[in-house]
């Protein structure tokens, strides 16, 4: 009886070990399928303490823009899809700003990727730049969808699966092509251009909001944002 009991115990432990190994293999495989190698893109430097500079010379060519080309006021946002404050700006401040100034033709708004939060930020930037080239009319909806997906936890959430979900929400017509080009790092040059802009102009926080070459000191204060834009409109 003792030998029989030992045999059963050994069999149970063997099955448990096999189960754990199988789970690890599946987990690693899922991670492999859901990740993109963004290390070659580098990272944006957040250690420059010299302050913003050359704000009237920011290169906005090929950056995503909402508004009319002829709008008098140019607003530039340096933002990160994983930045909690950027989420607040996108969902709580930007809608009113859009209604007051962009839809009325007074201002236009550009967004420059500022990947300060690691691999997920880089992936979000890469996906955004890729979509701009493929379906630029879907970019704004995609951007909003990503910010809406941002959780309150610090766990990594911006993965290929998140990109797919945001693309679906934005009604992107060819999600498979988007994912394929993201995984191939097809628009890595565009992301590197954004990183170069971040470092050239000493941007160290997100969101950083520039209005006609002037920094909004507290972009999380809607009243201050309005004040700076109103001053630019009157000039």
N, C-alpha and C positions, 0 to 999 in steps of 0.2 A: 504493500500500500504506500509505503514511504517513497519507494522508487517511482511509483506511478504518479504520486503527487509532485515529485521533483520534475518529472518529465513534462507534466502539464504546465507547471510554472515556467519551465524553460521555453516551452512553445509560446506561451503568452508573451514573455519578454521579447522573444525573437520577433513576433508579429508587431509588437509596439515599436521596436527599433526600426523595422522595415517601414512602418507607417510614418515615423518621424523623418526618415531619409527621403521618402517619396514626397512628403510635404515640402521639405526644403528644396528639392529639385523643382517642383512645380512653382514654388514661390520665386526662385531664382529665374526660372524661365519667363514667368510673367513680368518680372522686373526688366528682363532683357527686351521683351517685346514692347514694353511701354516706355522705354527710355530712348533718348537721343544723345549721342556724344557731342556735347557742346563745349568741351574743354578747349578745342582749337580756336574758339572765338575770344578767349581771354575773359577778363572781367573789368567792370568800370571801377576806377579808383575813387574811393570816398574819403581819402585822407588829406586832400588838398585844403589847407586852411587859409588860403590867400584871399578868399572871397570871389564872387562872380566877376567876370571881366568880359569886355568886348560884346556886350549884350545887344548892341545895334548891328552886329556883324554875324549873327547866327545864320548858318546856311540851312535854309528850309526847303531847298530844292528836293523834290521827290518825297517829301514827308507827307503823311496823310493829313488832309485838311477838310474841315467842314466850314461852309460859308461861301460867300461870293468872292471871286478873285479881286474885284475892284473895291472891296471893303476897305475903309480908311484905317481901321485899327487892326493890327496883327497881334494875336495872342499866341504865345508858345508855351506849351506844357511839357516839362520834362517829367515823365511818369514811369511807374513800374507796376506791372500787373499784380505783383505780390505785396505791394505797399498798402497797408491798412488806411493811411491817410489819403492815398490816391483813390481808394475805393470810395471813401466819403466824398471826395471832390467830384468823382465821376457820377455818383448816384444822388447826392444831396445838393451840390452846389452848381454843377454844370448844367442841369436842366433849366434852371432859372436864368443862368447866364446865356444859354442858347436862345431862350425865348426873348430876352431883353435886347441882346446885341447881335447875335448871329442871324437869327431868322429875320430880323429887321434890316439886315444888310449893313449894319454899322461895323461889325467886326468879323474876322475869320479866325479859326482856331487850329493850330498845328499841334501834333503830338509827336514827341521824340522819345523813343525807348531809352530808359535809363535803368539797366539791369543791375540793381544793387543787391538783390536777394538770392544770389547763387544760381544753381542750375535751372530751377524752375523759371526764374526771371529770364534767363537766356533763352529757354525754350519758348516762352511766351513771346518774346521779342522776335525770334526767328519765325514763329508761326504768323505773327502779325505782318511782318515784312513780306512773307511769302504770299499771304492772302491779298495784300495790296497789289501785287503784280498780277495775280490771277483774277480776282473779282473785287476791284476797289470799291464798288458800290455796296459791298457787304461788310466792309471793314468796320464802320461805326457800330453796327449791330454786334459784330464779333467782339469788339473791344468791350462793349457794355456787358455782354454775356460772360466774358472772362472775369470782369470785376464782380459781377453778381455771384459768381461761383466761389469767390474768395472766402474761405472759412475764418472763424475766429481763432483757430488753433495754429500752432507753428509747424504742424506736420506738412510734409511736401504734398501738394495737391495739384500743382500745375504740371501735368503729365500729358502724354500723347492722348490718353483717354479724355482728359479735360479739354484738349484742343478739339477733339472730335465732337464732344458735347456742345461746346461753344459754337462750332461751325454749323452744327445741326440747328441750333437755336437761331443762328443768323441766316438760315436758309441758304447756306453755301451749296452750289449745285454739284460740285465735284469734290467731295470730302476726301475720297481716296487719293486723288491727285495732290491735294493739299498736304496730306500726311506723307505721301511719297517724297514730295519736294522738301518738306521739313526734315525728314529723316536723312535726306541726301545733302542737307545744309546748303541748299541751292542759293539762298539769299543771305549767306553769311557775310558777304561784303557790305550789304546794307546795314546789318547789325553792327559790324565793326565801324561803319561810318558814324552811327549814332553814338557808340562808345567814344569815338574820337571827339565828337562834339561835346559830350559830357565833360571830358577831360580838358579840352581846349578852353571851355568857358567856366571851368572850376565849379561845376555843379556838384554839390555834396549832399543834397537832400531832395526828397520827393514828397509831394509835388513841388517843383519850382515853376512859378508862373511869371512869364515875361510879357509885358504889354508895351508895344512900340519901343523896345529896348530898355524898359524900366522894370525892375524887379518888384513884384508884389511882396511886401515884407511878411505878411501873414495871409497866405493863400487859403487858409481854413476859415477866414472871416469873410463871409459874403459881402458885408458892407464895405470892407477895404478893397475887395476885388472890384466891386461896382465903382468905388471912388476913383481908382486908378484908371479904369476903362472910360469913365465919364470925362475925366481930365484929358485923356487921349482923343476922345471924340471932339472935344471943344477946340483942340489945337488946330 
